[in-house]
Amino acid sequence: MSDSASPDIFFLPRNGGQRLCIYHAARGPSVRGALVYIHPWAEEMNKSRRMAALQSRALAAAGYSVLQIDLNGCGDSSGDFADATWDRWLDDIADAADWLTLRTDAPLWLWGLRAGCLLASQAVARLPQTCAQLYWQPATSGKVVLQQFLRLKVAGMLMEGGAKGVLNELRARLADGEAVEVAGYRLSAGLAHALESATLAPRGVADRLEWLEVSSREDMALLPASIEATQTWRDAGWQVRTHVAKGPAFWQTTEIEIAPDLLPVTIDAIDRAAAGNSADVAARGLASTC
């Protein structure tokens, strides 16, 4: 790269196709961590590109390497959304993690946003090494994500005078193995079923989980569903911390918006985790000499 502050944009070969990747190399004397960013579902991906780019640059400036990848059939990667599968997306994430770990031995993180967190929680089981998780506004249920997505079609048809029961009709068509068109995306029955079955749950070897949400409420409280979900991770042995930053729901706003307060909160969360990892390593080293 000609400019150390500029990301490296390239295509990663994958099964006869290619995945668009944006690599933000860590700046500084050492790499403190390496993160694979997993984008959210469908149009939420486009709404979130600005925030993902801003955070990736901020992380690189703080000493963390970040690899952003457009999954199969998404963004500028090869393939059509209609042909994408959940399993292929998990393979894409594993390949991105392999690419990143070949370039640094720093602690690996999977950083997901919304439905990207559902993918991250499953992808960690495919990785050969332990992997920490960074979640932005995690979706705890793929069934809810699918329902919200299908409602985009319902809203459009009702505005055009569509009849009631549109949502049930869409579900019936998917159940029969048909694909449906929603907001410009052709959704296959297989991908819909995989999303609907996905749940956010701890998998793999327990590590760290940094759970971040944004809120426009005065009390800045964590969502009730998040409180229940994070306890499940703690019960499974994960080190979990939660954070709430002031800001809009940028992944779903009509215009492209950002949540500036989320950027430093994320850096602080990762920094504290990195400091904790260093302390753990030092303590193990001291114990081995006793």
TIDRENKOL-26715 format. One record per residue (C-alpha): residue in three letters; z, x, y. Coordinates in steps of 0.2 Angstrom, whole numbers, padded with zeros to 4 digits, always signed. Example, Ala and Ser with C-alpha at 12.3 -4.5 7.8 and 13.67 -1.06 7.14 Angstrom:
REM residues 2
ALA+0039+0062-0022
SER+0036+0068-0005
This chain:
REM residues 290
MET+0000+0000+0000
SER-0004+0006+0017
ASP+0011-0002+0025
SER+0028-0001+0016
ALA+0032-0018+0024
SER+0016-0027+0017
PRO+0016-0035+0000
ASP+0004-0030-0014
ILE-0007-0044-0019
PHE-0015-0043-0035
PHE-0020-0053-0051
LEU-0011-0051-0067
PRO-0022-0053-0083
ARG-0016-0067-0094
ASN-0025-0074-0110
GLY-0042-0073-0103
GLY-0037-0078-0086
GLN-0027-0071-0072
ARG-0011-0075-0062
LEU-0010-0072-0043
CYS+0005-0061-0039
ILE+0013-0055-0023
TYR+0024-0040-0025
HIS+0037-0035-0012
ALA+0043-0018-0015
ALA+0061-0014-0011
ARG+0063-0003+0004
GLY+0077+0010+0005
PRO+0083+0025-0006
SER+0086+0014-0022
VAL+0081-0002-0029
ARG+0097-0014-0030
GLY+0089-0028-0040
ALA+0072-0035-0046
LEU+0068-0054-0044
VAL+0054-0064-0051
TYR+0052-0080-0040
ILE+0047-0096-0050
HIS+0040-0109-0038
PRO+0043-0128-0039
TRP+0033-0142-0046
ALA+0016-0147-0039
GLU+0015-0150-0020
GLU+0033-0144-0018
MET+0026-0127-0021
ASN+0014-0128-0006
LYS+0028-0135+0005
SER+0039-0120+0000
ARG+0027-0105+0002
ARG+0033-0101+0019
MET+0052-0100+0014
ALA+0048-0091-0002
ALA+0038-0078+0008
LEU+0051-0076+0022
GLN+0065-0074+0009
SER+0055-0061-0002
ARG+0052-0050+0014
ALA+0070-0051+0018
LEU+0075-0046+0001
ALA+0063-0032+0000
ALA+0071-0026+0017
ALA+0088-0027+0009
GLY+0083-0016-0006
TYR+0077-0029-0019
SER+0060-0029-0027
VAL+0052-0047-0028
LEU+0037-0053-0038
GLN+0030-0070-0034
ILE+0019-0077-0047
ASP+0007-0093-0046
LEU+0009-0100-0064
ASN-0006-0106-0074
GLY-0016-0119-0065
CYS-0006-0118-0049
GLY-0010-0111-0032
ASP-0023-0097-0034
SER-0021-0093-0052
SER-0034-0097-0065
GLY-0034-0113-0074
ASP-0032-0131-0069
PHE-0016-0140-0067
ALA-0023-0153-0080
ASP-0023-0140-0093
ALA-0007-0131-0089
THR+0007-0132-0102
TRP+0026-0129-0100
ASP+0026-0116-0114
ARG+0012-0106-0105
TRP+0022-0106-0089
LEU+0037-0099-0099
ASP+0025-0085-0105
ASP+0019-0082-0088
ILE+0037-0079-0082
ALA+0040-0068-0097
ASP+0025-0057-0092
ALA+0030-0056-0074
ALA+0047-0050-0079
ASP+0039-0037-0090
TRP+0028-0031-0076
LEU+0043-0030-0065
THR+0055-0021-0077
LEU+0041-0008-0081
ARG+0043-0003-0062
THR+0061-0002-0060
ASP+0077-0002-0071
ALA+0087-0012-0058
PRO+0096-0028-0063
LEU+0084-0042-0066
TRP+0085-0059-0059
LEU+0075-0075-0061
TRP+0074-0084-0044
GLY+0069-0102-0046
LEU+0067-0116-0033
ARG+0069-0135-0039
ALA+0060-0137-0055
GLY+0057-0118-0055
CYS+0076-0117-0060
LEU+0072-0128-0075
LEU+0059-0115-0081
ALA+0071-0101-0076
SER+0085-0107-0087
GLN+0073-0108-0102
ALA+0063-0092-0099
VAL+0079-0081-0099
ALA+0080-0084-0118
ARG+0063-0076-0120
LEU+0068-0060-0111
PRO+0073-0045-0121
GLN+0087-0040-0108
THR+0101-0049-0099
CYS+0095-0058-0084
ALA+0105-0065-0069
GLN+0099-0082-0061
LEU+0097-0086-0043
TYR+0094-0105-0040
TRP+0088-0114-0024
GLN+0092-0132-0024
PRO+0090-0133-0043
ALA+0084-0149-0051
THR+0096-0152-0065
SER+0085-0165-0074
GLY+0066-0164-0077
LYS+0066-0183-0080
VAL+0071-0185-0062
VAL+0058-0173-0056
LEU+0045-0183-0066
GLN+0051-0199-0059
GLN+0050-0193-0041
PHE+0033-0186-0044
LEU+0026-0203-0052
ARG+0033-0212-0037
LEU+0021-0204-0026
LYS+0007-0213-0035
VAL+0017-0229-0034
ALA+0019-0228-0015
GLY+0001-0225-0013
MET-0004-0240-0023
LEU+0008-0251-0015
MET+0002-0246+0002
GLU-0015-0252-0004
GLY-0008-0268-0010
GLY-0005-0263-0028
ALA+0005-0274-0040
LYS+0022-0271-0046
GLY+0025-0262-0062
VAL+0014-0247-0057
LEU+0027-0235-0062
ASN+0029-0243-0080
GLU+0010-0243-0082
LEU+0010-0224-0078
ARG+0023-0220-0090
ALA+0014-0231-0103
ARG-0002-0221-0101
LEU+0007-0205-0103
ALA+0016-0211-0118
ASP-0001-0215-0126
GLY-0007-0198-0123
GLU-0017-0201-0107
ALA-0018-0190-0091
VAL-0014-0198-0075
GLU-0019-0193-0057
VAL-0005-0192-0045
ALA-0006-0185-0027
GLY-0022-0175-0031
TYR-0014-0168-0047
ARG-0020-0172-0064
LEU-0005-0173-0075
SER-0007-0172-0094
ALA+0004-0181-0106
GLY+0010-0165-0114
LEU+0016-0157-0098
ALA+0024-0173-0092
HIS+0034-0174-0109
ALA+0039-0156-0107
LEU+0045-0159-0090
GLU+0054-0175-0094
SER+0063-0166-0108
ALA+0069-0151-0098
THR+0087-0150-0093
LEU+0096-0136-0083
ALA+0108-0128-0096
PRO+0114-0111-0099
ARG+0104-0101-0112
GLY+0103-0083-0117
VAL+0117-0070-0114
ALA+0129-0075-0101
ASP+0127-0066-0084
ARG+0128-0071-0066
LEU+0122-0087-0058
GLU+0121-0089-0039
TRP+0118-0108-0035
LEU+0112-0111-0017
GLU+0109-0128-0009
VAL+0104-0133+0009
SER+0111-0148+0017
SER+0109-0157+0034
ARG+0126-0166+0032
GLU+0141-0161+0042
ASP+0153-0158+0028
MET+0140-0146+0020
ALA+0146-0151+0002
LEU+0139-0147-0014
LEU+0130-0161-0023
PRO+0141-0171-0036
ALA+0128-0167-0050
SER+0129-0149-0045
ILE+0148-0148-0047
GLU+0146-0155-0064
ALA+0132-0144-0069
THR+0140-0128-0063
GLN+0155-0131-0073
THR+0144-0132-0089
TRP+0138-0114-0085
ARG+0156-0108-0082
ASP+0161-0115-0098
ALA+0147-0105-0106
GLY+0154-0089-0099
TRP+0143-0087-0084
GLN+0150-0080-0068
VAL+0145-0094-0056
ARG+0146-0095-0037
THR+0140-0109-0026
HIS+0134-0109-0008
VAL+0128-0122+0004
ALA+0117-0117+0020
LYS+0113-0128+0034
GLY+0095-0134+0034
PRO+0081-0147+0030
ALA+0074-0151+0013
PHE+0059-0139+0016
TRP+0051-0142-0001
GLN+0048-0161+0003
THR+0046-0162+0022
THR+0030-0169+0029
GLU+0027-0154+0040
ILE+0030-0136+0034
GLU+0048-0132+0039
ILE+0060-0118+0036
ALA+0079-0116+0033
PRO+0083-0100+0043
ASP+0102-0101+0038
LEU+0097-0100+0019
LEU+0090-0083+0021
PRO+0105-0073+0025
VAL+0116-0083+0014
THR+0104-0078-0001
ILE+0105-0060+0004
ASP+0124-0061+0005
ALA+0125-0069-0012
ILE+0114-0056-0020
ASP+0123-0042-0012
ARG+0140-0048-0018
ALA+0133-0049-0035
ALA+0126-0032-0034
ALA+0142-0025-0028
GLY+0151-0034-0043
ASN+0139-0026-0055
SER+0142-0009-0048
ALA+0161-0012-0049
ASP+0159-0017-0067
VAL+0149-0002-0072
ALA+0162+0010-0063
ALA+0176+0001-0072
ARG+0167+0003-0089
GLY+0164+0022-0085
LEU+0183+0025-0081
ALA+0188+0016-0097
SER+0177+0027-0107
THR+0185+0043-0101
CYS+0203+0037-0104
